[in-house]
Amino acid sequence: MHQQHGAALIIVLSLLSITLMLGLSGYQSALVNERLAGNHRAASLAQMGAEEAVSYAWGEGGEHLTAGDFVTIDALEAVTSQGWASFYPGSRAGPCRGNLRCPFRYVRVGGQYYIVAMGAIREGDHTVASSMPVVARVEFREIPDPAFTRGLLSAGYITVTGNSELTPARRADGSIDPNVVHANSIVSISVPEAQRAYITSGADRMVEVPLPGERPPNESLADCTRGDPPPHCYKRYEPAIFDEYRNRPGVVRSCNVNLNALASGTTVFCEGNLSVGSGSVEGRQITLVATGSVSMSGSTTTSPPERAEIGLFVVAGGNIEFSGRTDNYGVFWAGGHVRQSGTSRLYGSIVAGSFIQSSGGIVFTSINNVTNRDAYIEAEPRIVAWQ
């Protein structure tokens, strides 16, 4: 009888041991499953953070996104193949908070634009989980830069002596674009009363004026956070513009050219002051660029205004000077002033960093049929693919 009780005790102990081992095994399995679930949750949160970062980088309809936001790289894989430790430094901060981080980058590969983002769960210096890169490909539509379709735009003043005539451009839907003449300082120009509505100045509003080259040292940005910033705060400089043309394949390096001798598609670059002889551009597309000033002699076209195409694009880091009575079809962009002597007809636009001055009157037609692609910008972005 006692032997039977001893056997029962052994059996009970064995069963308890087996039950304990099963319980421990189940507990360990539950811990593993919990960890797996936690890791899966962390990875899912990191991936959602990356997607949230792309949406944040895109913004409200992408309306504030420009091609200038994107940094050129050699290959997309240089970014997408990076792990978290390499991707995070140098990226822009996303909207995520707490332990969730979601940085992003704007990158450009050739003519392709991408928003690349990653997400990660961080605990102190430890990365719990990180996402795969999320990539959105962005496309821009090329349109004429609005600054080059409005007419006369000056960061300083505009003065025209003598009687003048202004003809506004028409939009694609046939409506009139009233933005023909604007100066952030004063405007002094005599036109018929019906055309006064096409003229505005700094007294009406200040307009951002894009300019080629570097901001001069005397234009400090320190005061631009004031409630009434000085006028130079409304200038936007594009320092890379000359490098873009300087390094363009096939560029003609000359500081003295005749328009008649230039083939369509030609870009002329001058390191200094450029002298341009008379000649008709007509239907050709020609770009003239000088780090210094540009002096232009004679007319650039003989076509009537109703068949005008704006194929000439002139960029000067300094001033642009027209001499004599001239008929000019083109976009003229100067970091300094633009000045014309004698009665002239202008079809196109002028953008100047200091002032625009004409003596003898001006017959100005703001035409929006710019054909020179150098006067275009990439705008109206849209996301075309996710990966």
C-alpha positions as CSV (number, residue, x, y, z in Angstrom):
1,M,0.0,0.0,0.0
2,H,2.8,2.4,0.9
3,Q,4.6,1.5,-2.3
4,Q,1.5,2.4,-4.2
5,H,1.4,5.8,-2.5
6,G,5.0,6.3,-3.3
7,A,4.4,5.5,-7.0
8,A,1.5,8.0,-7.0
9,L,3.7,10.7,-5.6
10,I,6.3,10.1,-8.3
11,I,3.6,10.2,-10.9
12,V,2.1,13.4,-9.5
13,L,5.5,15.0,-9.3
14,S,6.3,14.0,-12.9
15,L,3.0,15.4,-14.1
16,L,3.7,18.6,-12.2
17,S,7.1,18.8,-13.8
18,I,5.7,18.2,-17.2
19,T,3.0,20.8,-16.6
20,L,5.6,23.3,-15.3
21,M,7.8,22.8,-18.4
22,L,4.8,23.2,-20.6
23,G,3.9,26.3,-18.8
24,L,7.4,27.7,-19.0
25,S,7.5,26.8,-22.7
26,G,4.2,28.5,-23.3
27,Y,5.4,31.5,-21.3
28,Q,8.6,31.7,-23.4
29,S,6.5,31.3,-26.5
30,A,4.2,34.1,-25.4
31,L,7.2,36.3,-24.7
32,V,8.6,35.6,-28.2
33,N,5.2,36.3,-29.7
34,E,5.0,39.5,-27.7
35,R,8.4,40.6,-28.9
36,L,7.6,39.7,-32.5
37,A,4.3,41.6,-32.2
38,G,6.2,44.5,-30.7
39,N,8.8,44.5,-33.4
40,H,6.1,44.2,-36.1
41,R,4.2,47.1,-34.5
42,A,7.4,49.2,-34.4
43,A,8.2,48.3,-38.0
44,S,4.7,49.2,-39.1
45,L,4.8,52.5,-37.2
46,A,8.2,53.3,-38.8
47,Q,6.8,52.5,-42.3
48,M,3.7,54.7,-41.6
49,G,6.1,57.4,-40.4
50,A,8.0,57.3,-43.7
51,E,4.7,57.6,-45.6
52,E,3.6,60.5,-43.4
53,A,7.0,62.3,-44.1
54,V,6.4,62.1,-47.8
55,S,2.9,63.6,-47.4
56,Y,4.4,66.3,-45.2
57,A,7.2,67.0,-47.7
58,W,4.6,67.2,-50.5
59,G,2.5,69.7,-48.6
60,E,-1.0,71.0,-49.4
61,G,-1.3,70.0,-53.1
62,G,2.4,70.6,-53.6
63,E,1.7,74.2,-54.3
64,H,4.8,75.5,-52.4
65,L,7.1,72.9,-53.9
66,T,9.6,74.2,-56.5
67,A,12.3,72.5,-58.5
68,G,14.9,74.5,-56.5
69,D,14.0,72.5,-53.4
70,F,15.6,69.4,-54.9
71,V,19.3,68.5,-54.5
72,T,21.1,66.9,-57.5
73,I,22.6,63.4,-56.9
74,D,24.2,60.9,-59.3
75,A,21.7,58.0,-58.7
76,L,18.6,57.4,-56.7
77,E,20.1,54.2,-55.3
78,A,22.7,56.4,-53.5
79,V,19.9,57.4,-51.2
80,T,17.5,54.4,-51.2
81,S,20.2,51.9,-50.5
82,Q,21.2,53.7,-47.3
83,G,20.4,52.3,-43.9
84,W,18.9,54.5,-41.2
85,A,22.2,55.5,-39.7
86,S,23.4,56.9,-43.1
87,F,20.0,58.4,-44.2
88,Y,19.1,60.3,-41.1
89,P,22.1,62.8,-41.0
90,G,21.6,65.6,-43.5
91,S,17.9,64.9,-44.0
92,R,15.0,67.3,-43.3
93,A,13.0,66.8,-40.2
94,G,9.5,65.3,-40.8
95,P,6.3,65.8,-38.7
96,C,6.8,62.8,-36.4
97,R,7.1,63.2,-32.6
98,G,8.3,61.2,-29.6
99,N,10.1,58.0,-30.3
100,L,9.0,58.0,-34.0
101,R,11.3,59.8,-36.4
102,C,10.5,60.4,-40.1
103,P,13.1,62.5,-42.0
104,F,12.9,63.1,-45.7
105,R,14.9,64.4,-48.6
106,Y,14.2,66.1,-52.0
107,V,16.6,64.7,-54.6
108,R,17.0,65.1,-58.3
109,V,18.5,62.6,-60.7
110,G,18.9,64.2,-64.1
111,G,15.5,65.5,-65.0
112,Q,13.7,63.3,-62.5
113,Y,12.5,64.5,-59.1
114,Y,12.0,62.4,-56.0
115,I,10.8,62.7,-52.4
116,V,12.6,60.0,-50.3
117,A,11.6,59.3,-46.7
118,M,12.4,56.8,-43.9
119,G,10.9,56.2,-40.5
120,A,12.3,54.7,-37.3
121,I,11.4,54.0,-33.7
122,R,14.2,55.3,-31.5
123,E,14.7,54.6,-27.8
124,G,17.6,56.9,-26.7
125,D,20.5,56.0,-29.0
126,H,19.0,52.7,-29.9
127,T,17.0,52.1,-33.1
128,V,14.2,49.6,-32.3
129,A,13.0,49.4,-35.9
130,S,13.4,51.3,-39.2
131,S,11.4,51.3,-42.4
132,M,12.2,50.7,-46.0
133,P,12.6,53.9,-48.0
134,V,9.4,55.4,-49.3
135,V,9.9,57.2,-52.7
136,A,7.4,59.4,-54.5
137,R,8.3,60.6,-58.0
138,V,7.4,64.2,-58.8
139,E,6.9,65.8,-62.1
140,F,6.8,69.5,-62.9
141,R,5.3,71.2,-65.9
142,E,7.4,73.8,-67.6
143,I,5.8,77.2,-67.9
144,P,7.2,80.7,-68.7
145,D,8.5,82.3,-65.5
146,P,5.7,84.6,-64.4
147,A,8.3,87.3,-63.7
148,F,9.1,87.3,-67.4
149,T,5.5,87.6,-68.6
150,R,4.3,90.5,-66.6
151,G,6.0,93.4,-68.5
152,L,8.3,95.9,-66.7
153,L,9.3,94.7,-63.2
154,S,11.8,96.6,-61.2
155,A,13.1,96.2,-57.6
156,G,13.9,100.0,-57.7
157,Y,12.1,102.7,-59.7
158,I,10.8,103.0,-63.3
159,T,11.1,106.3,-65.1
160,V,10.0,106.9,-68.7
161,T,10.0,110.3,-70.3
162,G,7.7,111.2,-73.1
163,N,4.3,109.7,-73.9
164,S,4.1,105.9,-73.8
165,E,1.6,103.2,-74.6
166,L,1.1,99.9,-72.8
167,T,-0.6,96.8,-74.2
168,P,-1.3,94.0,-71.7
169,A,-0.8,90.4,-72.4
170,R,-3.7,88.0,-72.8
171,R,-4.0,84.8,-70.8
172,A,-4.7,81.4,-72.4
173,D,-8.4,81.8,-71.7
174,G,-8.4,85.2,-73.5
175,S,-8.7,87.3,-70.4
176,I,-6.3,90.3,-69.9
177,D,-3.4,90.1,-67.5
178,P,-3.3,93.5,-65.8
179,N,0.2,93.1,-64.4
180,V,2.1,95.2,-67.0
181,V,4.3,97.7,-65.0
182,H,5.4,97.4,-61.4
183,A,8.3,99.0,-59.4
184,N,8.9,98.4,-55.7
185,S,9.8,102.1,-55.6
186,I,8.1,104.8,-57.6
187,V,6.8,104.7,-61.2
188,S,6.9,107.7,-63.4
189,I,5.4,107.0,-66.8
190,S,2.9,109.0,-68.9
191,V,0.2,106.8,-70.5
192,P,-3.5,107.3,-71.5
193,E,-5.8,107.3,-68.5
194,A,-7.4,104.0,-69.5
195,Q,-3.9,102.3,-69.2
196,R,-3.2,103.6,-65.6
197,A,-4.8,100.4,-64.2
198,Y,-1.8,98.5,-65.6
199,I,0.7,100.3,-63.4
200,T,1.4,99.6,-59.7
201,S,4.2,100.5,-57.4
202,G,5.6,99.9,-53.9
203,A,2.9,102.2,-52.6
204,D,0.3,99.6,-53.7
205,R,2.3,96.4,-52.7
206,M,5.8,95.0,-52.7
207,V,6.6,92.2,-55.2
208,E,9.4,89.6,-54.9
209,V,11.8,90.3,-57.8
210,P,14.1,87.4,-58.9
211,L,17.6,88.5,-59.9
212,P,20.7,86.7,-61.4
213,G,23.8,86.4,-59.3
214,E,24.9,86.8,-55.7
215,R,23.3,89.2,-53.2
216,P,25.6,92.2,-52.7
217,P,27.3,92.5,-49.3
218,N,25.5,95.8,-48.6
219,E,22.1,94.1,-48.7
220,S,21.9,92.7,-45.3
221,L,19.1,90.3,-44.5
222,A,19.3,91.0,-40.8
223,D,16.4,93.5,-40.9
224,C,14.2,91.4,-43.1
225,T,12.3,90.0,-40.1
226,R,10.9,93.4,-39.2
227,G,7.3,94.3,-39.8
228,D,8.3,96.8,-42.4
229,P,11.4,95.2,-44.1
230,P,13.6,97.3,-46.4
231,P,13.0,97.1,-50.1
232,H,16.1,94.8,-50.8
233,C,14.3,92.1,-48.7
234,Y,12.0,91.6,-51.7
235,K,14.9,90.7,-54.0
236,R,15.5,87.0,-54.5
237,Y,18.9,86.1,-56.0
238,E,19.9,83.0,-58.0
239,P,23.6,82.6,-57.5
240,A,23.9,79.4,-59.5
241,I,22.5,80.9,-62.7
242,F,25.9,81.8,-64.2
243,D,27.4,78.4,-63.5
244,E,24.5,76.8,-65.3
245,Y,25.3,78.7,-68.5
246,R,29.0,78.7,-68.1
247,N,29.1,74.9,-68.1
248,R,26.4,74.3,-70.7
249,P,27.6,72.0,-73.5
250,G,28.2,73.8,-76.8
251,V,28.2,77.2,-75.2
252,V,29.8,80.0,-77.3
253,R,32.3,81.9,-75.2
254,S,32.5,85.4,-76.5
255,C,32.1,89.0,-75.3
256,N,31.3,90.5,-78.7
257,V,28.6,89.0,-80.9
258,N,26.3,89.9,-83.8
259,L,22.8,88.5,-83.6
260,N,22.7,87.7,-87.3
261,A,25.6,85.3,-87.0
262,L,24.0,83.1,-84.2
263,A,22.1,79.9,-85.0
264,S,18.9,79.1,-83.2
265,G,19.6,77.4,-79.9
266,T,22.8,79.2,-79.4
267,T,23.9,80.2,-75.9
268,V,26.6,82.9,-75.6
269,F,28.4,83.3,-72.3
270,C,30.7,86.2,-71.5
271,E,32.8,86.4,-68.4
272,G,32.6,90.2,-68.1
273,N,30.8,92.8,-70.3
274,L,29.0,91.7,-73.5
275,S,28.6,93.8,-76.6
276,V,25.8,92.8,-78.9
277,G,25.6,94.1,-82.5
278,S,22.4,94.7,-84.3
279,G,20.6,91.8,-86.0
280,S,17.2,90.2,-86.2
281,V,16.4,87.2,-84.0
282,E,13.0,86.6,-85.7
283,G,11.9,83.0,-85.0
284,R,15.2,81.8,-83.5
285,Q,15.9,81.0,-79.8
286,I,19.1,82.7,-78.6
287,T,20.4,83.2,-75.0
288,L,22.9,85.8,-74.2
289,V,24.5,85.8,-70.7
290,A,27.1,88.1,-69.2
291,T,28.4,88.1,-65.6
292,G,28.9,91.9,-66.1
293,S,26.8,94.3,-68.2
294,V,25.3,94.0,-71.7
295,S,25.2,96.8,-74.3
296,M,22.8,96.3,-77.2
297,S,22.8,98.2,-80.4
298,G,19.9,98.4,-82.9
299,S,16.8,96.3,-83.2
300,T,16.4,92.6,-82.6
301,T,13.5,92.0,-84.9
302,T,11.5,93.2,-87.9
303,S,8.4,91.1,-87.4
304,P,5.1,92.8,-86.7
305,P,3.8,92.4,-83.1
306,E,0.9,90.2,-84.0
307,R,3.3,87.5,-85.1
308,A,5.9,88.2,-82.3
309,E,7.7,85.3,-80.6
310,I,9.9,86.0,-77.7
311,G,13.0,83.9,-78.6
312,L,15.7,86.2,-77.2
313,F,16.7,85.9,-73.5
314,V,19.4,88.3,-72.2
315,V,20.9,87.8,-68.7
316,A,23.2,90.3,-67.1
317,G,24.8,90.3,-63.7
318,G,25.2,94.0,-64.1
319,N,23.2,96.4,-66.4
320,I,21.6,96.2,-69.8
321,E,21.9,99.3,-72.0
322,F,20.0,99.8,-75.3
323,S,21.4,102.5,-77.6
324,G,19.5,104.3,-80.4
325,R,15.9,103.8,-81.5
326,T,15.2,100.1,-81.1
327,D,12.5,97.5,-81.6
328,N,13.3,94.6,-79.3
329,Y,11.5,91.3,-78.9
330,G,12.9,89.5,-75.9
331,V,13.2,88.9,-72.2
332,F,15.8,91.1,-70.6
333,W,17.0,90.2,-67.0
334,A,19.5,92.4,-65.2
335,G,20.9,92.3,-61.7
336,G,21.5,96.1,-62.0
337,H,19.5,98.6,-64.1
338,V,18.1,98.6,-67.6
339,R,18.3,101.9,-69.6
340,Q,17.3,102.9,-73.1
341,S,18.0,106.0,-75.0
342,G,15.6,107.2,-77.7
343,T,12.1,106.1,-78.6
344,S,11.7,102.4,-78.6
345,R,9.3,99.6,-79.0
346,L,9.6,96.6,-76.7
347,Y,7.7,93.4,-77.0
348,G,8.4,91.0,-74.1
349,S,9.6,91.9,-70.6
350,I,12.2,93.6,-68.5
351,V,13.2,92.6,-65.0
352,A,15.7,94.8,-63.3
353,G,17.4,94.9,-59.8
354,S,17.8,98.7,-59.4
355,F,15.8,100.7,-62.0
356,I,14.4,100.8,-65.5
357,Q,14.8,104.1,-67.4
358,S,13.8,105.1,-70.9
359,S,14.0,108.5,-72.6
360,G,11.8,109.5,-75.5
361,G,8.8,107.3,-74.6
362,I,8.2,103.6,-74.9
363,V,5.6,101.6,-76.8
364,F,5.4,98.5,-74.7
365,T,3.6,95.3,-75.4
366,S,3.5,92.6,-72.8
367,I,3.5,89.3,-74.7
368,N,3.2,85.9,-73.1
369,N,4.3,83.8,-76.0
370,V,7.8,83.2,-74.8
371,T,9.5,80.5,-76.9
372,N,13.0,80.5,-75.3
373,R,13.0,77.6,-72.8
374,D,15.6,79.3,-70.7
375,A,13.0,81.8,-69.6
376,Y,10.8,78.9,-68.3
377,I,10.5,77.4,-64.8
378,E,9.4,74.0,-63.7
379,A,6.1,74.6,-61.8
380,E,2.8,72.9,-61.1
381,P,4.2,69.7,-59.5
382,R,2.3,66.5,-59.3
383,I,3.1,63.1,-57.8
384,V,3.1,60.5,-60.5
385,A,4.3,57.3,-58.7
386,W,5.0,55.8,-55.3
387,Q,7.4,53.0,-54.5
